[in-house]
Amino acid sequence: MRPTTRAMTLDDIEDVMAIERVSFPVPWSEGQFRDELRRQGEGRRWMVAEKDGVLVGFGGVAIFGDEAHVMDLAVLPAHRGRGIGRDLLLTLMRQAVAGGATRLTLEVRPANSAARALYASVGFVEAGLRPGYYSDTGEDALILWTPELDASALDAVAAADAAQDLVLAIETSCDESAAAVMRGGTELLSSVVASQVDFHARFGGVVPEIASRKHTEAIVAVVDEALVEAGIGLGDLTSLAVTHGPGLIGALVVGVAYAKGLALATGLPLVGVNHLEGHIFANKLADPGLEPPLIALVVSGGHTALVHVPEWGVYHTLGQTLDDAAGEAFDKVAKLLGLGYPGGPAISRLALEGDPAAIAFPRAMMRSGNYDFSLSGLKTAVITYVEAEKRAGREISNPDLAASFQAAVIDVQVAKAVRAAEEHGVKAFCLAGGVAANAALREGLRDAMSERGIRFSVPGFDLCTDNAAMIAAAAHFRLRRGSFLGLDAEAVAGLRL
């Protein structure tokens, strides 16, 4: 989470002094800070930024009528480059404006290019020099001030910040190596996916060891191509993002390790994204007007879950598969019928030629009273049917079998999705994950939600399967909240949403 900002107290002085000493050649004394805090509310505003119980930054402003002066601003070295100083500065500016100030001033060393860039980005301009201001070197201070300020001007700065975030995202949770560059959470500048499907097809499913090796071979080229396609270099980015779970652990490790290496080399902050959250945010890319509260059905090769999203970043899993995921079940039935891998598209195409009512396959857990799913029994029913027909010497209609199997899967998912939407009173529903590309499932849910006046969203086919664009979209949201991964972070195969 992004650090919380609050008023500084006397109890914070020891931590503030620690930051002050590592930030400035001539630090303020403890007595100076105590004197300032005694004047809190009387023309002084001192704020601290706190993350996980640790004070990571502070700043202060003095208000003199319609003018205010930024007196001090510092962030712990390990937390710099993550927008904390900028947030503190904007908070101080808002405090000054609320106190009646319409202009702010400050001094900065001319050689401190990073600080000058920060101040310029929020509207400070050069106003002159203060000769011999810095006692340690005798160096002149550069005086900066703002044009006339008000609350709406600061709101515009904050909005512009969000619009200019430039994120490089990496996705390696299963068998696609992907990278994407996105600006402002919505403007997709590039999206590159290197599929491994040909390497796994001969085995009828993903082989984890092969997936990991192919990610290692592809990751550098995929990231480079995404940067070239976006027309930028690493130095243009504001942050990095990576899927750190859930997924195949070996595959995840490749992406996480590479992203951590980039973060270490560039000093850019690293945002960790849950793969399932990425799939949900693919809907936000496809339908910018989509907003919580909503219900999401996430269906893929490894996941089948109904999720209540009361607000972005808050996810309540209502139910999930107790055994096979939907995509996994499609793959297994396709393999049984000799349709190859991946099975979902093959089953979907074949089902168009068949009768979904031809075979009465079970609708598992349709009336269970909860939101969980089970597909292993349906898979067994398909196998039993095929074996019985072969023993009886009857010819099996693969189109009818595919259509009937698909209908049994979809009927349960649509019924539970509708019930979840109605019971939680939402007006929006989204479908996410690789199986969201299934035309029959899309249409079944679209019709059911439309009948009930519920907004239905589903990504384009290119955003259904694993990609890094969806990871970049989710990362933008997490970046604005200050949710970062440390360089000691690990991939988590079973990461919960």
N, C-alpha and C positions, 0 to 999 in steps of 0.2 A: 504494500500500500504506500501511497505518497505520504511523506512526513506530515504530521500535523503541526500547525502553526498556532502558537499561543503567546500570551504575554509573559515576558521574562520576570522571574522573581529572584529574591535574594538567595534562595536555595540553589539557583542555577549558576551562581557566580563562579564556583570552582570549575565547572565544565566549560563555561564561557571563556574563562582565563586560559584553559588548556587550548582551546581553538585559537584564541587571540595570539598566544605565544608562537604557535606554528605557522601563523598567517602573516605576521608583520614583523619587520626588523625592530621597530620600537613599539612594543605593545602597550596598551592602556594598562594602568595599575588597577588593583582590586579596589582601591579607594575611589578612583574615578567612576568605576561601574556602580559602586554603592551610592555615590552622590547622584548619579543619573537615575538610578532606580527610585530614590527618594522623591524624585520629581515626576514619576510616572503619573500621567493624567494631567499634569500641569505644564503642558507644552512639550512633553517628552513621550515617545512611544517606543518601547523596546520589546522586540519579539524574538522568540526562539523557534527553531524547527526541530521536532523530535520524531525519531523513528524507532519503533520497537524498544522504547524505553531509553534510548540513547539520544542525547542532544547532539545534533549534527550540524547546526548552523545558528547564527543569530544576527541581528541587525538593529539599528536604532536611528530614529529621526527626531530632530528638534523643530518645533513649529513656532514661528514668530509671525503672528498675524496672517497675512496672505502669502507668506513665504515659509518654506521649510528646508532644512538642511539634513542630508543623509550623513550621519556621524560615523557609522561603522557598519561593516557588512563582511561576514566571513563564514566559510563552510569548511568542515573537516576535509583534509586532503583526499581521504579515501572515498568521499561522497561527492566530490566535485564532478562537473560534467553531466549531472543528472537533473538539472533544472532547479535545484534547491535554492541556490543563490537568487535566481530569477524570481522564484515564487516569493522569497522573503522580500526582495526589492519591491515587487508589485504590491505585496501586503503593506509595506511601509508607505508606499505611495498612496494607497487607498486610505490608510490611517491619516496621512497628512491632508488629503483632500477632505476627508470627513471632519478634520479639525479646522477647516476653513482655508487651507493653503491652496493657491492656484498656480504656484511655481515651486520647483524643487531645485536645490543646488548641491554640489558635492565637489570634492577634490580627488584626483587620481594621479598616480605617477604616469608621466608621458610614455614610459617604456612598458607599462602594464597593458599590453595589447588585448589580453583576454578580458580584463575588466572594462576597458574602453569599448570593446565590442558589445559586451553585455549592456552597458549603459546606453549606447547608441541604439540598440535594438528595442529599447522601451521609450525612446524619444528624447534622451539627453543629447545636447549639442554643445560644442566648444564655445566658451564665452571669454577666455583669456587665460593668463598665467598668474600664479601667486609666487613671486620670487623667493627662493631659498626656504620653501615651506618645510621640506623634510630634513629634520635635524641630523639624521644619521649620515646623509650624503651631501646636504646643502642643495639638493636638487629642487628645481621649481616644481610646483604642482599645477596640473592642468585643471582649470575650473570648468565644470560642466553645469548646464542648467536645462530645464525643460521649458518649452513654450507653455502657454496657458493650459492648465490641466483641469479636467473634471472627471466624474465617475464614468461617463460614457466613453471618454477617450481611453481610459484604462480597460474598459470592457472590450474595446476594439483591439487593443494590444493583445489581450488574452485570446481573443478569437483568432487573430492573425498568427499567434504562436501555434495553435492547434492546426491551422490550415497549412503551415509550412513544415510540419514534422516530416522528415524524409527517412523512411524505414526500409532496411534490407531484411527480408524474412527468409528463413531456411526451414524446409520441411523434409524430414527423413524418417517418418514413423513406421513405414512399412516397405513398400516396393517401388515408390517413386522418389527420385531425388529432385527436389524443387527449390527454386529461389524466385523471389519477386521483390520489386521496388515499388513503394507506394508513397504518395505525398498526401498528407492531411487525412489519412484514413479512408479516402474515397477515390483518389486519382491514381489509377494503376498505370505505372510507367513501364513495367515489364513483368512478365510471368513466364518462367521457363520450367518445363517438366521433362525429366529424362525417365521414361518408363522402363521397367525391367520385365514386362509381361512376357516377352519372348523367352527369357531365361528360365522363367518359372512354369511356362505352359506345359513343357514336357513332363513335369511332375504333378500336374493337376492342382497346383496350389503353391503358395509362397514358401520357399525354403529359407529359413532365417539366416543360415550361414551364407548363402548366395546373396541374399539381400544386403547384408552388411558389407560384403566384399565389393559389390557393385556400387554401393553408396560411396565407399572409399575411392573407387576409381572415377566416379562422376562428379563429386561434390565441387571440386575446384573449377572445373570447366562450366558447370551449371551456374555457379555464383558469378564467375567472370562474364558469362553471356548475359545474365540478368543486368549487370552493371552497364555493359556495353549497349544493350538494347534500350536501357533507360537514359543513356547519354550522360552518365555521371561517373565519378570516382568515389572511392571510399571516403575521401576527405569532404565530400558534399553531404554525407549522411548525418543525421542527428541521432540515430540509434540503430541497434541491431535487434533482431528477434529470432527465436528458434522454438520449434516444438520440442518440449522436454518430457512429454508423455501424454497419454498412454500410447503403447505400441510395442513393437519388437525391440527388446532392450539393445541388442547389437546394432540395429538400424538407428535407433535414437541416439546412441552414443556417438556415432559418426557426426551427425548434425550438431549435437551439443558441443562436442570437442572442437569442431571447426569454428563454430560461432564464438566460443570462449577464446579461441586463439585470435580471432579477428578483434574481439573486444579488448584483449590484452594489448595487441599491437597498435590499435587505433585510439584507445582510451574512451571509446564510445560506450554508453550504457547498453546493457543487454536485457531484453525483456523476454521472459519465459511465457509460452502460450500452451494451454491445454488443447490438444488436438481436437477434442469434441467441441470446445468453445469456438475453435476456428471454423468448424463445419457450421455452427449456428450463425457465426458472423458472415459466412458466405451469403446468407439470406439478406443481411444488411447491405452488402455490396450490390446484390441484384435488385433490392427493393429499399432504397434509402429512407423511405417514409415508414418503414417497419419499426415499431417501438413496443417495448414491454408495457403492461404485462402480456405475456404470450405463452403458448405451449409449443415446444419443439419436439418433433419426432426425429431422432438421429438413428439412421439405419445404414450400416456399412458391412464390410466383410468381417469386422471384429466386434461390432457394437450394434445393439438394438436397445434404445432407451427412450422413454417419454420423460420430458423435462419441463418443469414449470419455471418460467423466467419472470419473476416479479419486477426485476430491474436488471439492466446490463451488469454483469459481473456477479449476480446472485443466481445460483442454479439449484433447484430442488429436484432430484431424480425421483420421479413418482413410481417408476417401474422399469425393469430391464429384462433381458433374456436370462433365463435360468440355465440355458445350455448353449445351443447353437445361435449365433447371430444370423440375421436374415441373409446377408451376403454369403456367409459360410454355407447355409442351407442350399442356396441357389447353386453354389459351386459343386456341392456334393451330388445333388440331383443331376446336374449337367454332366458330371463325370460318369454317373450311372448310365446315362443315356448316350454316352460317347460324344458329347457336344463340345468337349474341349474346355479350355480355361482362358479368360474368366467366364464363369457360368451364367452370371446375371444377364448380360446382353443376349447370350444364346437362347436362354429360356424365354426371355421377353419376345424375341423375334419369332420363335417357334410357336409361342402361345397365341400369336395373332391368327394363326391358321387353325386353331383348335377350339373346342367347345368347353368353356370353364365349368359347365354343369355335367360334363360327361362322366366324371368319376367323383364319388362322394368321399373325398378325403376329409379327415377330422379338422375341426376348427379348435385347436388346442387352447384352453384357458379363456375361451370366449366369454364364459359366464363365471369366471373365477372370483369376481368381486374386487379384484385388484388390478394394477396396471402392468403386471409382469407378463412375459411372453415365454413360450416354450416351443421349439421347433424340432427337437430331436424325435419326438413321437411322430410328427408329420413325415419326417425323413424316413423313419422306419416303416410307416404306412405305405410310402411310395415303393420302397424296396420289397415289402411283402406283396404288394399288388403286382409288381413286375415279375417276381418269382412265381406267383400263383398263375399268372397268365401264360408264362412260358411252360409251366408244368401241364397246363390244360391244352397246350398247343395252339393257343389263340394269338393272333397277330396284335401287337400293341401299337396303338396310334400315338406316336410321340407328340404330335401337336395337341391332342386331347389331354394327354398326361401333363404336358407342360402348362397348358391353360388351367387345368384343374388344380394342379399344385400351386401355381401362382395365385389363383383366386383364394385358396385356403389361407395362404400367407397374408394376402392383402385384406381379406375380410376382417380378420382379427385386428390387424393394425389400424384400420379405419375405424372400427367400432370402439376400440379403446381410446383412440385419439379424440374422437367426437365426445366421448364421455368425459375425458379429462378437460377438454375445452369448456364443456357445459358446466361441470362441477366447480371449476375454478373461475368461471364467469369472465373469461378472457374474450377479447374481440379480435385477436390475431393469433395465427397459427403458422408455423413454418416447418418445412420438411428439409432434412439435411443428411448428408452422407452419400456414399457411392451408390447405394440402392435408390436414392432419390431420383436417379436417372431413369428408373423404371416407369415407362409411360402409363401403365395401368394403375400403379400406385399413385402417381401424380394426379391422374384424372379422378380416381376414386376419392381422394382426399379433397381435391378442388371442388367436386360436386357436393360432397357432404358438408363442407364448411360454407360454401355459397348458400346452400339451403337454409343455413342457420344464421346468416348475416355475419359470418366470421371472416376476416381478411385472411387470405391464403397466400403464402409466399413460398417460392421454391427457386433455387438458383438455376442458371443455365447449365447445360450438361457439362461444360468445361469447368464449372465451379463445384460440381457434385463430387467428383473424384478428388483424391488428395492433391493439393496444390499449395503453393506458398502465398498466393494472394489472400486467401482467407486468413492465414496466419498473420499477415501484415495488417489486415483490418482489425483483428482482435488485439494485436499488439499496440495499435494506435490508442485504443481505449485504455489499455493497461499502462501505456506510457504516460498518458495524462493523469493517471492516478498515482504514478510513481512506483509501480510494482516492477521491481527489477530482480534479475538473477545475479548472484555473486559468482565470482570466478571459481568458487569451490562447489558450485551447484552440480548435481548429478542428474542424469536421465532417470525417469521413474516409469517403469513399464506399466504399473497399475495405477497411475495418477488418477485421482478421483476428480470429477467435474465439480 
